[in-house]
């Protein structure tokens, strides 16, 4: 990173509120819906609850997945959260006490993903080629193994009425109770990550072959964007659904998906990092974007208005998770086991023209 870029970090719009050390790679991290606490899972399988006290935090180890953990998700009412592990189990935890409520068998020896619907108590689990949907009584009411490979990622439609599955050969869209068999969006490639646009118009996938694929959900039309130096593991939509930020190298690329979509358009490109991006995250209720790289730099952008970074910090190790909550708080999980929460200061009047 150049001296000029380092000097830009002194703008200081990211103010640390607190940090805790969990002493193992943070594989997943999530705010509860009211942002009063975080749940964290480590690569070795430990599950933690962290209470946010504003300028300090208290954490507690509440349980373990034998062999490691992969994913976690809060229910929309905050009453519970779920974790997925290498032990073939999905564990359900009380959102207040942290007490384990139950264990579910997801259909394979390795559970990749758990994801609660954004607006109901339905839980999706992905293990091997198996997708299962569970109701509040923790009973399976829908399941499908109609996937051509191990499931890499899942994503609920913003309405919570359907769920998309990314694997080899494209996306499979499941609408329980309304559609059988599931709808296929075919593509001869290996999708790694999936992201719905907030307006549900598009699905985007990051691909093993260093491309990004866009799907028009209604029509099924697709477009492919290439030229990335590495496989694309970081995708994030802005809150309007117009802009998609992608990694796949050291540059942040911003795609305009308005009108007829991104096909034929060149992306905006933002350069400040000197190593490949590991994480990207737009604010869910604003226009700011954070990006993190392999050298542990965390950058803050206002990309719709400015093409330069507006703030940033050097972390103690590379970020493995970036999680915003409303009100400008950002939680960062790191590879060294540290969880840091930043408060984003008011941007107005602090950015040079």
Number of C-alpha atoms within 10 A of each C-alpha: 11 9 7 9 16 15 10 17 20 13 15 16 20 24 15 17 19 17 19 16 13 22 13 17 22 28 23 23 23 24 21 21 16 11 16 12 21 22 26 27 32 25 21 19 25 22 26 20 21 19 17 19 12 11 12 12 16 12 17 13 14 15 17 19 23 14 14 19 30 22 23 26 26 27 21 18 15 17 15 21 27 28 30 31 29 21 18 23 24 28 21 22 24 15 21 14 11 20 13 16 12 13 16 17 15 26 19 16 14 21 26 26 27 29 25 23 23 18 14 15 19 21 23 25 27 29 27 20 18 19 24 20 23 19 14 10 8 15 13 16 12 15 17 14 16 13 21 14 15 16 24 20 21 26 23 23 24 16 14 15 16 17 23 22 24 29 25 21 17 22 28 20 21 24 17 16 10 10 11 9 13 18 14 17 18 13 14 8 15 19 29 22 22 27 24 24 21 18 13 16 17 22 20 27 28 26 26 17 16 18 20 26 19 23 21 17 16 9 8 13 11 18 14 15 18 12 10 18 15 17 18 24 23 23 25 25 25 22 18 15 18 20 23 22 23 29 29 26 23 21 22 27 21 23 21 18 20 11 7 9 19 19 14 10 11 12 18 15 14 17 13 20 24 15 16 18 28 23 23 25 23 26 21 20 14 14 15 21 23 24 27 30 24 18 19 21 24 25 23 23 21 19 23 13 10 13 14 18 23 23 24 24 21 14 16 14 18 23 30 23 21 25 21 23 17 13 13 17 20 24 23 24 31 26 20 17 23 20 26 19 25 19 19 19 13 10 12 6 7 12 14 8 6
